[in-house]
Amino acid sequence: MSVTHDTQSAPARQESGSQTPRPHLGFRPDIEGMRAIAVTLVVLSHAGISSLEGGYVGVDVFFVISGFLITTLLLKELGRTGRVSLATFYARRATRLLPASTVVLLVTVGAAWLWLPATRFKSISLDAIYATFYGINWRLANEGVQYMNASAEPSPLQHFWSLAVEEQFYLVWPLLLLIFALVWGKRRAPVIVTLVLVVVASLTVSVLQTSTSAPWAYFGAHTRAWELAVGALIAVGAARLAGLPRGLAAAMTWAGMAAVVVSAFLYDEETPFPGSAALLPVLGAAAIIAGGCSAPAGGAVTVLRTWPFQQLGKYSYSWYLWHWPVLMVVPHMLDVEPNVPLNLGLAAGALVLAIGSYHVIENPARNQAWVKAKSRRGLAAGLALSCFAALFAQVGAMKPPQLAKGAPAVDTAAAVAAADDPEAELQRIIAASLATGKLPSNTAPRVQSAGKDTPAYYATGCHLDYLDSAMPSQCVFGDPAGTRTVVLFGDSHAAHWFPAVDAIAKERGWKLLVRTKSACNAASVLTFSPGLKRDYTECPAWRAEVLAEITRAKPYLVVISSSGNDGNPLVDEAGNRPSGAALDTRWAAGWETTYRALKAAKTRLVQIRDTPWPGYNVPECIAEHSEKVARCAALPEESIILPDRQELVAATAKRNGVQMIDALPWFCTADACPGLVGNLLVWRDDDHITTRYSEMLAPLLSARLPK
């Protein structure tokens, strides 16, 4: 999201010796006001204003503005000199954008080291390196399609993705214009044809990919290029647009402003975006800029040129840079839970910070005469800033914040394994763990790396992610030569039982088949995926294949487990989302369908009731409170997800002859569910148990399974 104030253009009504109005470089108050609207929408959306969930469209407005302004600048140079100086262009970009963004990046990395959980710092350092070299959008796209990142708190550098998209566009577009100049001179037709092709191709890819892989569509430069190209097309046609009838031009600007604002109120987090939905804010922004080329007196500029809009527009780049790190870091610094009033106060504070940043860093840096005198100086300054930021982040990653550690705690796995009554021993350790002070020095797994503590079979590709559909041929565990076959079936909440079930299978000589898929409940239902922003159609297709496979295999035992959460809303046959008692009834019916399909195989069925959900990332909580680990205990009544539905499902299971195992006593006392039991970290995030804790539970689970 760049905001290049010194490249704004406004139309001239007529130049000497010319009968056709031609645009010239100059200040456009309507574009400055557009920046104010765009950044305000983004900030209020990020602050949590529910009616403005769609405020993310402000970024699309910035893309159109940037495409217009940069292309106008390049075309002016091309018309004046017959060429495009890439060195001058990139030097101007470096001195304009990098000083402020580098300071924000350095401050954010430093603040993350001081106040954010140590578990997140290496990832944030990597984000900083990607952001420095304008590749963070691809990193975020890749992270967004991975289920294990679904509940992760956003990076305080996530907002750099839009700058990355713009810079990737600018890496290609000036070079293309230079080639056009060498081949076709000052002719505009090749430029227009190329831009039209970019718009058509990029928009088509955006629509298609939004419906299949929303994170890649949202963060990708390939799906956003058309938005910048729309702005570029307006710049190419600015001379003709300057001759629009004033009344028509004024109407265009008002209609465009309405389109931008309406889209912000109309869209929400579930809107498939960008895709075709991006047409409304993009064409709205285009209409404001195109209509403004005629400088109509009664246009939207009458509002956009007013003092508040002009001031916010001037500080928009700095406000955009500062607001997100402030929102992400300060609540941790104050040790408070974020809420809308707090976020609005923080956003206002970020604006104050932005004003200071603009006057102290942004404006002086871009007007530094010594740097502007020669392009190579600007390029050298930009490279130096980028390298310093990357080095700062790398050094931070090598020296991450350390956690306070106390004396070793009881070895929970050894104590449970040696006990005459393993369950009673575990409950004793759980109760004692509620008084844990400092983080034990023998904590396992390590708190800092707990987020990557997935069962070993994940590395084999046998656990399928959102978009995966093909199961690898070798997904046999336990005793591969065993005469009895056992199946572990469900979503990631079945997968986190794998270490325990695999240990039991090896002990009993069972051949274990694992059939798990992220966010794909074992109940025969269709759900909407917030991550994919569409119905999760891959899930029922995969589940049907697995049920058919189990029916053919006729295993001795099927162990089922699935999340009881409503993070993925159920969708009925009509495409609606039932609620209340009707929703619970449909879930129970979905389970009954699955039970009947499995009973057809004449197998024994055991279902492990969903494990408690702390509701927050436990390793992060412990990292923040390593001096008083007991603060990270959850309340049982808040950790049991949808208890009424669970009881209904349990009754359905009993009616169908399914043995139900309630694992709650393995995690909680009557009063609390500690995040650390003895020396074992219980959860690796906010709902999945660690491999070490699962392994420790093998004797308890074994006692409940059929022999």
N, C-alpha and C positions, 0 to 999 in steps of 0.2 A: 504494500500500500504506500506508494510514493506520492508526495504532494509537492510538486516542483513549482513553487510560486513564480520563479523567475522565467518560466516558459509558458505562461498563460497567453492565450491569444484572444484578440477581439477583432471584429471586422472593421475595416475602414469603408466608409460609404463610397469613396472614389479616390483614386490616385491620379496624379497629374499624367496626362497623356494616355489615359485608359478609360474606356467606356464601361468596363465591367468592374463591379466592386470586387476587391481582393482583400483577403484577411491580412492582418499584420500582427506581429508579436506585440502584446501589450496586456494590461491587466484586465481580467474578466471577473467582475464582482459576482456574477451569477455562479461561476465555477467555484469561487472562494466560498460562497454560501452553500453550494452543493457539498463541499467538503465538510462543512459544519453539520449538515443533516446526516451525512454518511457516518461520520465518526460518532455522533451522538447516538445514532441507532445501534451501532456496534457496542458502545460502552454500556448503554442501558440494558441491552440484551445480556451482556456478560455480567451485569450487576444483578440479574435475576428478575427483572420486571416481567411478570408472566404474560402480560398482554403484548410484549415486544420480543417474544422468543425468536421471531423472524428478523430481528435486527441485524443478523449476519448479512443481509442483503446490502448493507452499507459497504462491504468489501467489494461487491460487484459494481457498485457505483464508482468506487475508486479505480477499479480496473478500466472502466470506460473513460473516465477522466484522464487517466495516465496514457492510455492509447491515443487519445486525442492530442494531448499536450506534447508528448514526445514526438509524434508523427508531424505535428505542425512545426516543431523546432527543426526536425530533420529536413522537411520539405523546404523550409525557408532557406536553410543552408544550401540545399541542393539547387534551388532556384538562383541563389546569389552567386555560388561558386562553381556550380556544375558537378560537385562531388560531395561526399560525406566523409568527414574526418572522424574515423573511429576513435582515435586517440583523444581528440577533444571531447567527443561524446562521453566516453567512459570516464575521463578525468572529471568532467562536470558531474556525472552521476556519483562518483566516489566522494568528491568534496561536499556534495549536497546531502548524501544519505548516511555515509559511514561514520562521521564523527558522533552524531547523536545516537545512532544504533549501537555503535561500539560501547559507548558509555553505559547505555541501558543494559547491554549484554554483560558487561563486566560487573556492574552493580548487582544484577540479578544472580549471576553465578556466585558472587560473594555473599549475597543475602541467603541464597540456598544453602551454602556451606554453613552459615551461622544458625539458621532457623528452621530449615526444612528437614524432614526426617533423613537420617544418614542413609537409609535404604534407597533413597531416590537420587542421591547426589551423582553417582556415576552416569546414570541415564541423563540427568540434566546437563552434565558436562559434555556428553556426546551430542545432545541437542544443541549446545552452544557451538560446537565445532561445525555441525551441519548448518546451523543458522549463519555462521560467519561466512561460509562459502556458498550460501544460497541453495542448499539442498534439503533443508528441513522439511519441505512439503512432501518429498518422496519418502522420507523416514516416517513421517506421520501417517502417510497413506498405508505404508507397510504395517505399521503398528496397529492401525485401525481395523485391519481385517483379522487380527489375531484375537481369539476369544479371551485369552488370559489377560489381555490388556483392557477388557471391556469395563472393568470397575476401577481402573487406575485413575488417580487424580491427574488432571491435565498438566502438562509441563508449563512452567512459568514462561517458557520461550515459545510456546505453541503459536502465538500470533505472528511470529516471523515468517510463517508459511506464505502469507500473501506477498511479502517483499520478495521471497524466493521466486514465486510465480512470475512476478513482474520482471525481475532481473533475468530470468531464463528467456522471457520473451524479448527483452532488450539485447540479449546475446545474439539473437538471430535476426531481428527485424532491421537494425541499422546495416548489417552486412548485406541483407537482401536489397535494401535501397541502394547501397553502393554498387552492387552488381547491376541493378536496373539502370543506374546512371551510366555505367560503363557501356552497357549494351544498347540501351534505348534513349540515352540522353535525358531530356526533361519531359518525355512523354509520360502521361499519367495512366494510360490504359493498362499497361502491364501491372502497375501497382494496384489498380482497382480490381483487376481479374484475380491477382494473387490474394488480395484481402478477402474477396468474395469466396474464393475456394477455401481459405482458412476458416471463415465463418461457417460455411456449410459443413466442412469436414469435422471441425472441432465441436460444433453443436450436435452433430449426429453422434459422434463418439460420446459426448456428454450425456445425451439422452439414453443411449444404449447402456453405457457403463453405470449410470445412476441406478438403473433397474437391476443390475447384477452385482455390482461391487461399489456401494456408496462411498466408502472412504477414499478409494482411488479416484473416483469421480470428483469428490469434493476438493481434495488437495492437489490434484494433478494439473500440471501446466497444459497438458494436451486437451483437457476438458474446459479450461478457462481461457485459452488463447482466443477464442471467438469473441469474448467480451472485450479484450483489448483491441482486437481487429475491428470491432464495431466503432470504437472510438477513433481508430485510425482512418476508417472510411469517411467519417464525418470531417476529419481534418483534410482529406484529399478533396472533398466536395465543398469545403467551407466557402470558396468564392461564389459558387452558385447558391449556396444556402444563404449567403448574405443578401441575396436579392429576393428572398421570400417576402410575400405581402406581410405587412406588420401584424395584421389581425390574425392571420394563420399562424405566424411565428409565435405570437403571444399565447394563443390557444395551445400550441404544442408544448410550450414551457410549463403551463399550468397542468395540462394532462400528464406530462412527464413527472412532475413533482408528486401529483396524486398517485401515480402508479408506484413510485418508489415507497411512499409512506404507507399506502394500502398494503403492499406486499409485506412490509415489516409487521403489520398487525395481522395479516391473513395467514402467514406461514408460521410454523412452529418447528420443534425439534424432530417431529416425525415426517415433515414434508420431504419427499424425495428431492434432493437438491445437490448440484445445480440442475441438470436435466432441463426439461422444458419449463420448469418453474422459474428458472433464472431469466426467462424472456421478459417477464413483467418488470423487474427492477432494471435490467440492462436496457431495454427499449425505452423505459421511462427516463433513465439518465441520458440516453442518446437524444431523446426528444428535447430535453432541457438544453443540452449543448447545441443541437442543430438549430432549434428555434432562436437561441441566444445569438447565433451568428448574424442575425438580422437586427440585433439590438432593439427589439420592440419595447416601446415605452411602457406599455401596459402589461408586460410579461411578468413571469415569476421573479424576475430580477428586482422588482419593487419590494419584495419581501427579502430576497436573498442578499440584497446590498445593505440591509440595515446593520447597525453596529454589532448586535450579538452574533449574527451569522458571520460577519466578516472577522470578528475576533476569534471565534471558535474555528473558523476555517484556517486562519493564520497559524493557530497552534495545533491543528489537527494531527499532523505527523508526529509531533512530540507526545501529544495526548494518547494517540494510538500506541506508541511505543511503551509508555509508562503505565497505562491503566491496567494491563493484564498482569504484569509482575506484581504490582501493588495489590491487586485482588487476590492473587495466589499466595503471596508470601506473608503479608501483614497479619492475617488471622492466625497463622502459626506463630508469628513473633509475639502476638498478644495472648496466645493460648486461648482463643475463643472460637466458637463455631460461627462460620459465616452466616449472615442473614441479609435480607434486602436493605434495611436501614443502614447497617454497617457498610455494605457494599456501595451504597450511594455516597456515603461519607468518604469512603476510600477513593471512589471515582472522582469526587470533587478534589480530594487531596492530590490525586494524580494529575489533575488539571493544573493545580498550583505548581506542582513539580514540573509539568510540561512548559508552563510559561517561563519559569526560571531556566529550564533547559534550552528553550528557544533563544532566549536573549544571551545566555552565557556560552552556549555550545553551537547550536544549529546555525543561527544567523551569522555570528562572527566567522565560523569555519568556512562557510560557502562564499563569504565575501573577502576572504584573505587574499590580498593583492599578490603576495609573493607566490602563493600556490597557483593562483589563476593565471599568472603570467606565462607559464609554460605547461603544456599538457602533461609532460613527463613527470612534473612535480606532483600534480594531482594524482596521477596513477601510482607514483611511488608512495605518496601519503596514504592512499587507499590500501595498497598492498601491505604497508607497514602496520596500519590499524588492524587489518584482518589477521595478519600473522600474529600480532601481539594478543589479540582476543583468543585465537585458537590456542596459543601457547599457555595463556592464563587458564583456560579451561582444562587443558591437558595436565598442567601442573596440579590443578585442583583435584583432578581425577586420581592422580598418583598419591595425593595426600588427603584422602577423604576424612571427614569428621569421625572421631572415635567415640565409642559408647562407654559410659561408666560401667565397670564390671565389679561384681562382688565375689564372694566365696563360691566354690562349686556347690551345686544342688544335688539332690539325690538322683542317681541314675534310674530314671523311671522305668525304662525297658527292662533293665536287669532285675529291679525290685519286683516288677509285675511277673516276669518269667519265673522267678524263684519262689513266688508266694504259693501257699497251699490254696488260698482263695484269691485269684488274680483280681477279680472285680472289687472285692472288699479292699484290697491293697491299693488299687488305683483310686478308689473313692477317698481313701485316707490321704493319699498324696495330693489329690485335687483340693481337698479341704485345707491342707497345710499350705498349698501354693497361693491361697488367697491373701497370705501375709507377706508375699515375696517383696523384698525391697529392691536392692541393686540387681541388675541383670547377672545371673550366674555366669561364671567364667567358662563353664562347660555346656552352655546352651547349644542345642542341636535341633535343627540346622542353624547356621549362623543367621542372625537377624538381618544383616546387610544383604545376604544373598537369598533370603527365603523366597522372594518372588519368583525365582527360577527353579524352585524345588518341586519339580513335577515328577510323577512316576516314571521309571526308567523306560517303560514301553512307549512313551511319547516320542522318544528319539527314533523309534523304529517306524514312525508314521502310522502306527496302528490306532492311534486316537485321531479321529477326523475333526478338522476345524470347520468353520462355517461353510466354506465353498468346496471342501473336499467331498468326493462321492465314491471314489474307488478304494476299497479296502486292500491293503497289501496282502499278498498271498501267504506270507509267513507271519501270522499273528497268533502263534501257539505258544503258551507259557506253561508254568507249572511243571509237570512231568510229560514232555511231548510223547513219550511211549506209553503213557497211562492207558489203562483199559476203560476207565470211566471218563466221560467228557463232561466238563462243567463250563457254563457260559456266564461271563460277567457282562451285563447289558444295561445301558442307560446313557446318561449324559456325563458331564465332568464330575458330577457328584457320585456317579458310579465309579468313574475313573480314579477318584482319590481313595477308593477302597482297594484298588489293585494290589498295593504292597501286602496288605493283610491277606487277601484272597489268594494271591500267588504263593505266599508262604504256606498257607494251609494246603493248597493244591500240591506243592512239592512234598509236604510231610505225608499226605495221604495217597500220593501216587496218582493224582488226577491230571488229566490233560485239560488245560485251561484255555478257552477261547475268549478273547476280549473284544466286545463290540460296543464301542462308545463313540459319541459324537458331541462336540461342543454345543451346548444350549439346546440339544435335541432330547426332549423328554421322552421317557419310555411309554407314557400314556399316549394313546392314539388320538392326538389332537393336532390341529394346525395352529401355529402361533405367528404373531407379527414380531419381526426382529428389529429392535431399535437401531442396532448397529448397521444392519443392511438397509434399513428404512423401507422394508417391504415384507410381504409374507415369507416366512422361512420355508419355502417349498422343498428345499433340499432335504429337510428333516423327515417329513412323512414318506418321501421316496426311499430314503435310506432305511427308515424303520421298517417299511414293508419288506424290503429285501432281507433284512436281518431276521424278521419274524418267519419269513419263508425258509430261510436257511436253518433256523432252529427247528422248525417243524420237520424238515428233511433229516437233520442230524439226530433228532430224538435224544438229547443229552440227558444225563442222569439228573442234573441239577441246573437251574438258572437262578443266578443271584441278580436281583434288580435293585437299582437305586436311581433316584432322580431328584433334581431340585424341586422344592415346593414353592419357590418364589414366583411372583407374577411379573418379573422383569420383562418377560416376553408375553404380552397379552394374547389370550386365546381368541381365535377367529372362527366363527361358525360357518356353516355351509353357505349362508347368504352373504358372507363377507363382513358381518357385523361383529361387534365385541360385546358379548353378554356380560352382565355384571350381577353382583349380589348373589342370592341363593341360586339363581339360574347358572351362574358361572361355576360355582362349586359342583353343581349337579352335572354339568357338562364335563368337568374334569374327572369326576368319578366314573362317568360313562366311558370316557376315553381310556381310563385304566381298566374298566371291565372288558372293553374290546381287546386290549393287549393280553389280559389274563386268559381270555377264551382262546386267543390264537396260540398262546403258549401251552395251554392245557391240551390242545389238540395233539401236541407232541408227547403227551403222557409223561411229562417230566415233573419233578418236584420243583416248586416255586418258593423262593424266599425273597422277601423284599426288606431292605434296610431303610427304615424311616429316615427322612432327611435329617442331616446333622444340623446343629444349631448354627445360626448366622449371627456373628457379633454385630454386624451392621457398620463396621468400619475396618480399615486395613490394620490388622493386628500387628504385624511387624513394624509398620510405620508408627503406630501408637507406642509400642515398646521402645522404638528408637528415640522417640521424643521424650519418653519418661523412663529412661533406663535407670534412673535413681530410685524410682518407685513404680516397679512393674505392675504392682497390684492395681494401679489406676486403670489398667487396660482390661480389667474383667468386665464381662457383659452380664446383664440381668437375664435370667432364664426366660422370664415372661416376654421379654423383648426379642429374644433370640429364636423363639419357636415361630417359624413362619406360617401364617395362616392356620392356626390350630384347628379351627372348625372344619376347614377343608381336609386337613390331615386326618381328623377323626372320621370324616365321611369316606375317605379313601381307605382307611384301615378297616372300616366296616365292609366296604366293597371287597377288599382283599380276603377278609375272613369268610364272606359268603362264597367266594370262589376257591376256597381251600388254599389260600396263599398264606404262608407263615410270615408274620410281620415282626421284625426286630426293632425295638426302640433303643437306640444307642445314646439317648440323652444322659443317662447316669454315667456314661464313660467320658463326659465332657463337663458336667455341671454338678454343683451341689444344689440344694433347694434355694440358695441365695444368690449364687453367682457362677459364671463360667469363665475361669481364668484363661488368659492368653498364653500362659506358660504353666505347664504342669510338671513340677520337679525341674528337670533340665530340658524338657522337651517343649519346643514351640508347637502350639496346637494348630494354628492356622497359618497358611502362607500368604493369605490376602484377607478379604473380608468374608469368605465363605468356604474356601477349600482347605481341607486339613493337610498337614505336611506328610511327606512320605515316612519320616521317622515315627510320627505319632500313629499313622496307619499301621506300620509294621508292629509297633508295640501292642496294638489292639488285636493282633492275630489270635492269641490264646483265648481272649474273651469271645471273639466272633466264632472261633472254631467250636467252642462249647455250645453255641446256638445252632450251628449248621447240622443238617442230617449227616449221619456217619456213612 
